[in-house]
Amino acid sequence: MTLSGVTPGHRVGLRFRRGSLHCAHAQKSSRKVGLVGAFSPPLIMPLTAVAAAFLAGEQTVDQLIQRITRTLGHDWRWIPRVARRFVKAFPSGKTRPRQRDVVRFLLRDRSFRRALRKMSVDDWLAGPPRMQPVTAAAAWPVPPIETVGALADYLALALGDLEWFGDLHFLNRKGRPQLRHYHYRVLTKQSGALRLIEAPKPRLKELQRKILSSILEKIPPHPAVHGFLKGHSIRTFVTPHVGQRVVLKMDLEDFFPSISGARIQALFRTAGYPEAVADLLGGICTTVVPHDIWKARDLYSQSHLPQGAPTSPAWYHTVLRGRQVYSALCGLEALRGQRGSSARLRA
């Protein structure tokens, strides 16, 4: 077997007996999807290698076939069928899937499962991480950050501090109040419902502000978005509605806590960031409320956007770009315009 891309332009040749393959990389990746114990190492090895091949370049049928054939060293007849099904399940214009999503896809595919026990890895495509934005995000002027080390340098953090602030294991929820990243305050709405304000402590807020100014503000908002944008005010919001015959007012209930951490991480991957980098960026922008602060088992007990962080309003713009409710409101505005009304949609 050979490992390709460990160092750009460099190939390392290694020989293994198929019955005794043990690879730390395969074991580590498989733990993330719960495969250790379910498959022996000789089966984990080709499964993880094929999943890596799916993510190692462009997600077109021809490119997938080439990479899988190179990985396995054999042009199996099932490869084109699986490649076509993968492209259908994960279209190239959409957010790139995680490796664990690819593994689950492969394990559900009958053709792949039947062939798995006959596979051996000839060439592990372990190319260096790189920015891979979806087509719609290709022109976004976000800074390229391709590795966890590069992200630590970009935020001027040690690797340990980056992992602490990214909090992918939700340690903030379990720690003592002095070690938590947020201050919490409960307010009562006019309706009588409660609102939780989650204010980041100074050091985390500084990181969030850097992500806001250097990444999130580079993502163009939907044309109809008005709130939380520079140069906009209550006056500029109200002016288009003055004198209109009909003004439709709607409120999205629990908007910030309803946006999950997984969705934020996916949006960073949409912008092109590799999975490990996107996960940490998303972790810095999201949180889980400790149980002693908010005892209800609701949205706050899951990873979510905190209402009080400087980055959360910018996610309001980005998340709404893909929301069906927003498309529906845009359609309603267009329909009203056809009927002679000049009502405007503003968010």
C-alpha positions in Angstrom: 0.0 0.0 0.0 1.1 3.6 -0.6 0.2 6.8 1.2 -0.2 9.7 -1.2 -0.2 13.4 -0.2 1.1 13.1 3.3 3.6 15.7 2.2 2.6 17.5 -1.1 4.4 15.8 -4.0 5.8 13.0 -1.8 4.8 9.4 -1.8 5.7 6.8 0.9 5.5 3.2 0.0 4.5 0.8 2.8 3.8 -2.9 2.6 1.3 -4.7 4.9 -0.2 -8.2 5.1 -3.9 -7.8 4.4 -4.8 -9.9 7.5 -2.9 -7.7 9.9 -3.6 -4.1 8.9 -3.6 -1.7 11.8 -3.8 2.0 11.1 -4.1 4.7 13.7 -5.7 7.0 11.2 -8.4 4.5 10.3 -9.0 3.7 14.0 -9.3 7.3 14.9 -11.7 8.1 12.1 -13.8 5.0 12.7 -14.3 5.9 16.4 -16.1 9.1 15.3 -18.8 7.0 13.6 -19.0 4.1 16.1 -17.2 1.5 13.9 -14.6 0.2 16.4 -15.8 -3.1 17.6 -18.3 -3.5 14.8 -15.6 -4.2 12.1 -12.2 -5.8 12.3 -9.2 -3.6 11.3 -8.9 -5.2 7.9 -12.5 -4.0 7.1 -12.1 -0.6 8.8 -9.0 0.1 6.6 -10.7 0.0 3.2 -13.9 1.6 4.5 -12.0 4.6 5.9 -9.8 4.8 2.8 -12.7 4.9 0.4 -14.5 7.5 2.5 -11.3 9.6 2.4 -11.1 9.2 -1.4 -14.7 10.5 -1.8 -13.7 13.7 0.0 -10.2 14.1 -1.5 -11.3 16.2 -4.5 -14.2 17.2 -6.8 -17.4 15.3 -6.2 -18.2 14.4 -9.8 -18.9 10.9 -10.9 -15.8 10.7 -13.2 -13.5 12.1 -10.5 -14.9 9.8 -7.8 -14.5 6.7 -10.0 -10.8 7.7 -10.7 -10.0 8.2 -7.0 -11.8 5.1 -5.7 -10.1 3.0 -8.4 -6.7 4.4 -7.5 -7.4 3.8 -3.8 -8.3 0.2 -4.3 -6.0 -0.6 -7.2 -8.8 -2.2 -9.1 -11.6 -1.0 -11.4 -14.4 -2.9 -9.6 -17.8 -2.9 -11.5 -19.6 -1.6 -8.5 -17.6 1.7 -8.3 -19.5 3.6 -11.0 -22.9 2.7 -9.5 -21.8 3.8 -6.0 -20.3 7.0 -7.4 -23.5 7.9 -9.1 -25.6 7.2 -6.0 -23.2 9.3 -3.9 -23.4 12.3 -6.3 -27.2 12.0 -6.1 -27.2 11.9 -2.3 -24.6 14.7 -1.9 -24.9 17.1 -4.9 -21.8 19.0 -5.7 -23.4 22.4 -5.3 -24.4 21.7 -1.7 -22.4 21.7 1.5 -19.7 19.0 1.5 -20.6 16.1 3.8 -18.6 15.1 6.8 -16.4 12.0 6.7 -18.8 10.2 9.1 -21.7 11.0 6.7 -19.8 9.4 3.8 -19.0 6.3 6.0 -22.7 5.9 6.8 -23.6 6.3 3.2 -21.2 3.5 2.2 -22.4 1.2 4.9 -26.0 1.6 3.7 -25.0 0.9 0.1 -25.6 -2.8 -0.7 -23.0 -2.9 -3.6 -20.3 -1.5 -1.3 -21.1 -3.8 1.6 -21.0 -6.9 -0.5 -17.6 -5.9 -1.9 -16.1 -4.7 1.4 -14.6 -8.0 2.5 -12.8 -8.4 -0.8 -11.2 -5.0 -0.7 -7.6 -4.0 0.1 -6.1 -0.6 0.0 -3.5 0.1 -2.6 -3.1 3.9 -2.4 -4.4 6.0 0.6 -5.3 9.4 -0.8 -4.3 11.5 2.3 -3.9 14.9 0.6 -3.4 18.0 2.7 -6.6 19.8 3.7 -7.6 22.7 1.4 -10.4 25.2 1.0 -13.3 23.7 -1.0 -16.2 26.1 -1.1 -19.5 25.2 -2.8 -20.1 26.9 -6.2 -22.3 29.7 -4.7 -19.6 30.6 -2.1 -16.6 30.5 -4.4 -16.5 34.3 -4.7 -16.8 35.0 -1.0 -13.6 36.8 0.1 -13.1 34.8 3.3 -9.5 34.1 4.5 -8.2 30.7 3.6 -7.5 28.6 6.8 -6.8 25.0 5.9 -5.6 23.4 9.1 -6.2 23.5 12.8 -2.7 24.8 13.3 -3.3 27.6 10.8 -6.5 28.5 12.6 -4.6 28.7 15.9 -2.1 31.0 14.3 -4.8 33.1 12.8 -6.5 33.6 16.1 -3.2 34.0 18.0 -3.9 31.0 20.2 -2.0 28.0 21.4 -3.6 24.7 20.2 -4.8 23.8 23.7 -6.5 27.2 24.0 -8.1 26.8 20.6 -9.6 23.5 21.6 -10.7 25.0 25.0 -12.6 27.9 23.3 -13.9 25.6 20.5 -15.3 23.3 23.2 -16.3 20.5 20.9 -16.8 18.2 23.9 -19.1 20.7 25.8 -16.8 21.0 28.8 -18.1 24.5 29.3 -21.4 23.0 30.3 -19.8 20.9 33.0 -17.2 23.2 34.4 -17.3 25.5 37.5 -18.8 29.0 36.9 -15.3 30.5 37.0 -14.2 28.3 34.0 -17.3 28.9 31.8 -17.1 31.1 28.7 -20.4 32.9 29.2 -22.3 35.1 31.7 -26.0 34.3 31.9 -29.0 36.5 32.5 -32.7 35.6 32.4 -35.1 38.3 31.2 -38.9 38.3 31.0 -40.6 39.2 27.7 -43.8 41.3 27.4 -45.6 38.1 26.7 -44.4 36.6 30.0 -42.1 34.1 28.4 -38.4 34.0 29.4 -35.4 35.0 27.4 -31.9 33.9 28.2 -29.1 36.3 27.4 -25.7 34.5 27.0 -22.9 37.1 27.0 -19.4 35.8 26.2 -16.6 36.6 28.5 -14.0 39.1 27.2 -11.5 36.7 25.7 -14.1 34.6 23.9 -15.8 37.8 22.7 -12.5 39.0 21.2 -12.3 35.8 19.2 -15.9 36.1 18.1 -15.3 39.6 17.0 -12.4 38.6 14.9 -14.4 35.8 13.2 -17.2 38.4 12.7 -15.0 41.0 11.0 -12.7 38.7 9.0 -15.1 35.9 7.9 -18.8 36.5 8.6 -19.0 40.1 7.3 -17.4 38.9 4.1 -20.4 36.7 3.4 -23.0 38.7 1.4 -26.4 38.9 3.1 -29.7 38.3 1.4 -30.9 41.5 -0.5 -34.0 41.8 1.8 -32.1 41.6 5.1 -32.0 45.0 6.9 -31.3 44.4 10.6 -27.8 44.2 12.1 -26.2 45.8 9.0 -23.9 48.8 9.1 -25.5 52.0 7.9 -29.0 50.7 8.7 -31.3 52.1 11.4 -34.9 52.1 12.5 -35.5 55.0 10.2 -34.2 53.2 7.1 -36.2 50.1 8.1 -39.5 52.0 8.5 -39.2 54.3 5.5 -40.2 51.8 2.8 -43.3 50.9 4.7 -44.7 54.4 5.2 -48.0 54.9 3.5 -48.4 51.2 2.5 -51.9 49.7 2.5 -50.7 46.5 4.1 -47.7 45.8 6.4 -47.1 42.2 7.4 -45.2 41.7 10.7 -43.9 38.3 11.8 -41.6 37.1 14.5 -39.5 33.9 14.3 -39.9 32.2 17.7 -36.7 31.3 19.5 -34.6 32.1 16.4 -31.1 32.1 17.9 -31.4 28.9 20.1 -33.2 27.1 17.2 -30.0 27.4 15.1 -27.9 24.3 16.0 -24.2 24.1 16.3 -24.1 21.4 13.5 -25.8 23.9 11.2 -23.2 26.6 11.9 -20.4 24.1 11.3 -22.0 23.1 8.0 -22.2 26.8 6.9 -18.4 27.2 7.6 -17.9 24.1 5.4 -20.1 25.7 2.8 -17.7 28.6 2.8 -14.9 26.1 2.0 -13.3 25.4 5.4 -12.1 21.8 6.0 -14.1 19.8 8.5 -11.7 20.1 11.4 -11.4 23.9 11.0 -15.2 24.4 10.4 -15.9 22.4 13.6 -13.7 24.6 15.8 -15.0 27.9 14.2 -18.5 26.7 14.8 -17.7 25.7 18.4 -16.4 29.2 19.1 -19.7 30.7 17.8 -22.0 28.4 19.6 -22.6 27.1 23.2 -24.6 24.7 25.4 -26.1 26.2 28.5 -25.2 24.5 31.9 -28.0 22.6 33.5 -27.8 24.6 36.7 -28.5 27.8 34.7 -31.4 26.5 32.5 -32.9 23.3 33.8 -35.5 22.8 31.0 -34.5 20.1 28.4 -35.1 22.3 25.4 -33.1 24.1 22.7 -30.7 25.7 25.2 -29.6 22.3 26.3 -28.2 21.6 22.8 -25.5 23.3 20.9 -27.0 26.6 19.6 -26.3 30.2 18.7 -26.1 32.3 21.9 -28.3 35.4 22.1 -25.7 37.9 23.2 -22.6 36.9 21.2 -21.4 39.4 18.6 -21.3 36.7 15.9 -25.0 35.6 16.3 -26.6 38.5 14.3 -24.4 37.8 11.4 -25.5 34.2 11.4 -29.0 35.6 11.2 -28.2 36.9 7.7 -26.5 33.7 6.6 -28.9 31.2 7.9 -31.9 33.0 6.4 -30.3 32.8 3.0 -31.3 29.1 2.9 -34.5 29.1 4.9 -37.7 28.0 3.2 -39.7 30.5 5.3 -37.6 33.3 3.8 -38.1 32.0 0.3 -41.9 31.8 1.0 -41.9 35.4 2.2 -40.0 36.6 -0.8 -42.6 34.8 -3.0 -45.4 36.5 -1.0 -43.8 39.9 -1.6 -43.5 39.2 -5.4 -47.2 38.1 -5.5 -48.3 41.2 -3.7 -46.3 43.3 -6.2 -48.2 41.7 -9.1 -51.5 42.6 -7.5 -50.6 46.3 -7.3 -49.3 46.5 -3.8 -45.9 48.0 -3.1 -45.4 46.3 0.3 -41.7 45.4 1.0 -40.1 42.5 2.8 -37.6 43.5 5.4 -35.9 41.3 8.1 
